[in-house]
Amino acid sequence: YFSPENHPKQWHIAKIISKITGKSFSKKYLSQEEYEQAREYMKDNYFFIDPEDSSNLDDILDRAKFLVKRKGIKMLVIDPYNKLEHNIENGLNETQYISKFLDRLTTFAKQNDVLLFLVAHPYKMKKENGKFEVPNLYSISGSAHFYNKADYGISVYRNDEAGNVEVHIQKVKFKHLGRVLH
């Protein structure tokens, strides 16, 4: 994980332990034994790239490559896109920059045989009849390439009216690996 929004790391670990155990991170709900089992599992399966070291993509990918070789990671989560340091090269507009950026991520994922999740938040969402619309990959500020270049596109939507969270599968590039679900 590279996740500067989930900092300090202890808070992120607590959130993950809650997901692993299905229980609130509290002594009231989580036993010491459950906590220790989850922590032990995390030691072997979760690794963190510290945002205090750098938010530069080259540094993040270098650290991830190290984790691929040393720990055998099979997945990299970069959360979120807007917290990365972006240095747009001279002569590139934002769309061209994002295209090159996404190409670098795709190349890294293929070369290192990892599944890469890039979390990108939508721009200010529109309300219709007092309800926010479900964001899609075109809702990400900067470029349609967030849709065009993705193999998979997943949107997470908090439906306050229904009191739940919805997951929308909005793009599946290889049809034999899944299907679009709204």
URSUL-V702101 format. One record per residue. N is the residue number from 1. RES is the residue in one small letter. SS is DSSP state (H for helix, E for strand, C for the rest). OMEGA is omega in whole degrees, 0 to 359 (NA if undefined). D_FIRST is the distance of its C-alpha to the first C-alpha in Angstrom with 1 decimal. Layout:
# URSUL-V702101
N,RES,SS,OMEGA,D_FIRST / N,RES,SS,OMEGA,D_FIRST
This chain:
# URSUL-V702101
1,y,C,161,0.0 / 2,f,E,188,3.8 / 3,s,C,182,5.8 / 4,p,C,177,9.2 / 5,e,C,178,11.0 / 6,n,C,184,9.7 / 7,h,C,10,11.2 / 8,p,C,185,12.7 / 9,k,H,181,10.1 / 10,q,H,178,13.1 / 11,w,H,179,13.2 / 12,h,H,179,9.8 / 13,i,H,179,10.8 / 14,a,H,179,14.1 / 15,k,H,181,12.9 / 16,i,H,178,11.2 / 17,i,H,176,14.4 / 18,s,H,179,16.5 / 19,k,H,181,15.1 / 20,i,H,185,15.6 / 21,t,H,185,19.1 / 22,g,C,183,20.1 / 23,k,C,176,21.5 / 24,s,C,180,21.3 / 25,f,C,182,19.7 / 26,s,C,178,23.2 / 27,k,C,179,25.8 / 28,k,C,185,28.1 / 29,y,C,187,26.1 / 30,l,C,180,23.9 / 31,s,C,178,25.9 / 32,q,H,180,25.0 / 33,e,H,178,25.1 / 34,e,H,178,22.6 / 35,y,H,182,20.2 / 36,e,H,177,20.7 / 37,q,H,179,20.2 / 38,a,H,179,16.9 / 39,r,H,179,15.8 / 40,e,H,177,17.2 / 41,y,H,181,15.4 / 42,m,H,181,12.0 / 43,k,H,182,13.2 / 44,d,H,190,13.7 / 45,n,H,181,10.9 / 46,y,C,180,7.6 / 47,f,C,187,6.3 / 48,f,C,174,4.8 / 49,i,C,189,5.9 / 50,d,C,179,8.5 / 51,p,C,178,9.8 / 52,e,C,177,13.2 / 53,d,C,180,13.4 / 54,s,C,173,13.3 / 55,s,C,180,12.3 / 56,n,E,184,14.2 / 57,l,H,179,13.1 / 58,d,H,180,14.9 / 59,d,H,180,13.3 / 60,i,H,180,9.7 / 61,l,H,175,11.2 / 62,d,H,179,13.2 / 63,r,H,178,10.6 / 64,a,H,178,8.9 / 65,k,H,175,12.6 / 66,f,H,180,13.2 / 67,l,H,175,10.7 / 68,v,H,184,12.5 / 69,k,H,186,15.7 / 70,r,H,186,15.4 / 71,k,H,179,13.3 / 72,g,C,181,13.8 / 73,i,C,180,10.4 / 74,k,C,181,11.5 / 75,m,E,176,8.6 / 76,l,E,177,6.0 / 77,v,E,173,4.9 / 78,i,E,189,6.2 / 79,d,E,359,7.7 / 80,p,C,178,10.5 / 81,y,H,187,12.7 / 82,n,H,177,15.2 / 83,k,H,177,13.3 / 84,l,C,174,13.2 / 85,e,E,182,16.2 / 86,h,C,177,18.6 / 87,n,C,182,21.7 / 88,i,C,181,24.0 / 89,e,C,177,26.4 / 90,n,C,176,30.1 / 91,g,C,179,31.8 / 92,l,C,170,28.8 / 93,n,C,185,28.7 / 94,e,H,180,25.6 / 95,t,H,178,25.8 / 96,q,H,178,26.3 / 97,y,H,181,23.3 / 98,i,H,177,21.0 / 99,s,H,179,22.5 / 100,k,H,179,21.9 / 101,f,H,181,18.3 / 102,l,H,175,17.6 / 103,d,H,178,19.7 / 104,r,H,179,17.6 / 105,l,H,180,14.5 / 106,t,H,179,16.8 / 107,t,H,178,18.3 / 108,f,H,182,15.2 / 109,a,H,181,14.2 / 110,k,H,182,17.9 / 111,q,H,184,18.4 / 112,n,H,177,15.6 / 113,d,C,178,16.1 / 114,v,C,171,12.6 / 115,l,E,184,12.0 / 116,l,E,175,10.2 / 117,f,E,172,9.6 / 118,l,E,178,10.5 / 119,v,E,179,11.2 / 120,a,C,182,14.5 / 121,h,C,179,16.8 / 122,p,E,171,20.4 / 123,y,C,181,23.2 / 124,k,C,186,25.6 / 125,m,C,179,26.6 / 126,k,C,174,30.3 / 127,k,E,175,32.2 / 128,e,E,184,34.9 / 129,n,C,177,37.3 / 130,g,C,183,35.1 / 131,k,E,177,32.1 / 132,f,E,176,29.0 / 133,e,C,177,28.7 / 134,v,C,179,25.8 / 135,p,C,174,23.5 / 136,n,C,184,23.2 / 137,l,H,175,21.6 / 138,y,H,179,24.6 / 139,s,H,181,23.7 / 140,i,E,183,21.0 / 141,s,C,170,22.7 / 142,g,C,185,23.5 / 143,s,C,173,24.3 / 144,a,C,180,25.2 / 145,h,H,176,23.1 / 146,f,H,173,20.1 / 147,y,H,188,22.4 / 148,n,H,188,24.3 / 149,k,C,181,21.6 / 150,a,C,171,19.3 / 151,d,C,179,19.9 / 152,y,E,176,18.8 / 153,g,E,181,18.9 / 154,i,E,177,18.0 / 155,s,E,177,19.1 / 156,v,E,187,18.6 / 157,y,E,176,21.7 / 158,r,E,180,22.8 / 159,n,E,182,26.5 / 160,d,C,181,28.1 / 161,e,C,181,31.5 / 162,a,C,180,30.7 / 163,g,C,179,28.3 / 164,n,E,176,25.5 / 165,v,E,181,22.3 / 166,e,E,175,22.9 / 167,v,E,181,20.7 / 168,h,E,175,22.4 / 169,i,E,189,21.9 / 170,q,E,177,23.4 / 171,k,E,172,23.1 / 172,v,E,185,23.3 / 173,k,C,183,24.3 / 174,f,C,190,25.5 / 175,k,H,179,27.8 / 176,h,H,180,28.0 / 177,l,H,179,24.3 / 178,g,C,180,24.7 / 179,r,C,179,26.4 / 180,v,C,178,26.1 / 181,l,E,178,26.4 / 182,h,C,NA,27.3
